[in-house]
Amino acid sequence: MSDTPKTSSDDSLSRFIFDGADIRGEIVTLADSYAAVLANNPAPAAVQQLLGEFLAAAALLSSTLKFDGIITLQAQGDGPVPVIMAECNHHHGLRGTVRPPEAGFSDGLTGDLGDLIGQGVLAITIDPDKGERYQGVVPLDKPTLAACLEAYFAQSEQLGTRIWLEADQGRAAGLLIQALPTQLAASIEDNQAQWDTVIALATTVTQNELLSLDHSSNLYRLFNEMQVRVFEPATLQFQCTCSEQRSLSALAQIGREECEEILSEQGVINIDCQFCNQHYAFGAAQIRALFEDSPPTMH
């Protein structure tokens, strides 16, 4: 294995490639950013750990962004967890949330992805700052988030992809191995043989290793007999993009008439950020100033 940069195991993502093979990889570990998200999402341990897997997956997929933007993973279903989502932007800012049912989470709620989300769909949304929004949707018909994402890549990207995701109460982590378009290998057979070798080695990773070892140690343990080039790690952090202006923009989308109705009933319009629990309150003067350049809605 080639020399690798020293990597912290806390809140970092490392990209790597296999010299002489058309295969790339990423490994991510989250600690402080994960803790910040959990602080805003009180829920049973199984739900928080699933949220950790979503955060790790969003971080892994964010490295595919070649432009300024955000990638979002959102699962919706008919189970005891109606909605769970995580997103990561090109600045490596992470945030996530889980929506409880109206009656709240049941005590002692346990289970895997299917048990928690139920029948539903997983949406992968790429939202560039400039350009068109893209969304791919796959059914939640696999037992794990990793398996659903692998199905997405097979269906939408047609790229061989394997993903391992783990989370406990303190850390979340993930490993991604992905085939690249054929450039180096001499034949389809050689490519397949290299892929089979890398996947066989990667599959030996354990939950404890993925969550506790630093990236250099994990990659050495897995691929020490191969030529692996590891790039400088990127640091991730919790980052919420909510603001008073964004909240006002959302109210503008609702429209003047509905905003006026809320004001007449409540005297103020309250908005709470679902990601960081920041509270915004808007009085009549702010709302009317928002619409001062717009004609009133007529019916």
N, C-alpha and C positions, 0 to 999 in steps of 0.2 A: 504494500500500500504506500502511495506517495505521501510526502509530508503534508500535514494538515494544520490549519490555523488552530490555535488554542481557542476553544469555544466555551462560553459560560453555559451552564445548564438551565439558567433562569431567563425566561422570556427572550428566547433567541431562536432564529431560524437559520439553518445552514443548508446551502445548495451544494450538490456535488455531481460529478459526472464520472463515468467509467471510461478511462482512456482505452481506445481500441475497441469500444463497443458503442452501439447506438442506444445508450441507456442513460437516463439522468435520475437524480433523486433529491429528496429534501427530508430534513428531520427538524422537528420543532419541539420546544419545551416551553410551557407557560407556568408561571408561578404568581408573581405579583399582579399581572394583568387578569389572570383567572380569579384571583382572590377579590379584586375590585369588582368584577362582574358578579361574583357570588354574593358580595355584600349588598348588592342591589336586587338580588333575586332569592329571597328566602324560600326554600322548597325542600322537600325530602331529599336525602342524599342521592338516591338513584336518579332523580331529576337533575340535580346539580351536576352529577357526573356526566349525564348525557349532554348537558349544556357545555361542559368542558370538552367533550368530543367534538361538538359543533364548532367551538372556538378554535381548536387545534386544526380541524379540517379547513375552516375559512382561512387560517394563516397559511396552510400548505397551498391552497388554491390561489391565494393572492399573488404568489410569485409568477403566475401565468399572466398577470396584468402587464401589458407593454405600454400602458398609457396611464394618465391620471384618472383615477376612478375608484370604485368600490365593488367588491364581490360579496354577495349575500347568500347565505344558505338558510332556507326557511322550510320547516316541516309543519304541515297542518293535517289533523286527522280527527277521528271521532272517539279517541281514547281519553284517559284521564288528564292528559296534557294536550290541550287544544292546539297550541302554537308554541314553537321553539325556534329561535333564529340566532344567527351570529353573522357578523360582517367584519371585513378587514379592508382597509384602504391601502393605496400605494405608498403611504407614509408609514405603514406597519402599525396603524392604529386599530385596535380591536374593541368591539363592544358586542354585547349579546343580551338576550332577554328570553324569559319563558313566561307564557301567559297561563295563569291558573284558571280552572273552570269557575263558574259563578259561585259555586258552593265552597271553593277553596280546595286545596290538595288534601287527599285522604292521608291520615296518619299511617306511617309504615308502608307507603307506596313503593313498590319494587317492580323490577322487570326489565326487559330489554327494549329496544326501539319499538318493536311491534306492540308490546304490552302497554307502553306509555303513550305512544301517539295513536295507535290503533290503525284502522284503514284510512289511508290518506295519500298525500303526495309530497315529494321533496322538490322544491324549486331552487335552481341555481341561477342567480341573477347577476349579470355583469353590467354595471352602470357607469359608463365613462363620463368624465366631466364635460367632454365634447364628443358628440357623435350619438349613434343610436344605442338604445338599451337592448340587451339581449337576455332572454330567459329560456332555460331548458328545464323541463319538468319530467320526473320519473316517478313511478309508483313506489310507495313504501311497501314493497313486497319481499324485502330481504330482512334477515334478522338483525342486521347491524347497519349503522350509518356508513361505515367503510364499504360494505358490500353494495349498498345503494349507489354510492358515488362511483364505484368501479363499474356498475351497470350504466351509469350516466356517461362515463368516458367511452365505454364500448359502443354505446348507442349514438352519442352526439359527436364525439371527437374521433372515434374509431382508432383510438390509441390504447395499446395494452397498458393497463394501470393497475397497480396493487397498492392498497392503503391499509395501514395499521393505526388504530386510534385507541388511546387509553386515558383514563382519568380516575383520580381518587379525590379525597377531600382537600388535598393541598396542591396537586399538580395535574396538568393535562399535557399530553404529548402525542406526537404523530410521526409516522414515517411513510413516505410516498416513493414508489419506484415506478418509472414510466418509460416506455419504449419511445424512441425518437424515429422520425422518418429515416429510412435506410440511407446511410452515407458512407459508413466505414466498413461494415462487414462485407465479405466477398460474396456471400450467398445467403439465400433465405434460410438454409440449413444452419449456417454459422450463426446468423442472428438468433434463431430459435434456441440454439444450444447455449449461447451466451445469456439469453433471457432466462432460460430454465435454471442455469447455474446461479444467477443473481437472485432469483426469486426463492430458490431452495435455501440459500444462505439467509436471506432477509426473513424468511418464515421462522427461523430459529429464535428471533428476538422475543423476549419475554416481557410481560407487563412490568415487572419490577425493573428490568434493565431500561426499558423505554422511559419510565418515570423517574428513575434515580441516577442513571449514568449521564455524564456529560456527552456531548455529541461526538467528540473525538474518540472517547472510549467505546461508545456504541459502534461507531463506524469501523474502528479497528477490530473489535471483536467479531463483527459480522463479515467484513470484507478484507481481512489482512493479507490474503493471498492474491488480491487483485490490485490493479493500478487504479486508484481512486483519487480524483483531484477535488479537494474541498475548497470552496470559496469563502471569503470572509463572511462571518455571520451578520445577519441583520437583527437589530434589537426591536422587540415588540413592546407595546405599552397599551394600557387601557386608554381609550380616547373617545369621548362622546362629542358628536358634532352638533348637538342641539344648541339653540340660541334664541334670544327673544325675536330676532329678525326672522329666523326660520319658522318660529311659531306664528308670527304675524302672516307670513306667506301662506301657511297652512290655512289660517282663518280667511285669507283672501280667496282661497279656492272654495271655501264653504259658501261664500257670498254674503252680501250685505244683509239681505232680509233675514236669513237664519241667525246671523250674529246679533241683529237687533232684537230678535225674539228671545235669544238667550239673555241678553242684557236686561230686557224688560222683566224677565222672570227672576233672574238671579242678581242683577245689578253689576255683575262682573263675569268675565269669561276666564275660567281656569283651565290651564293646560299643564299636564304632568308628563315629563319625558319618561317613556317606558324603559329606557336604557339606564339612565343615571338618577332617576327620581327628582330631577330638578323641577321646581314649580315655577310657573309663569302665570301672572294674573294681569288681565287687561281690562281697564275701565272704559267707560263710554267715550271719553275724549280720544283715547288711543284708537278705538275701533272706528270712530267717525273720521278721524284723520286718515286711517288706512283707506277708506273708501271715498275720500273727499274729491278725488279726480274721476270717480266713476258715477255714472247716472244711476239713480235708484232703480231697483227691479220693479217692473210694472206687471200686474196681473189683471 
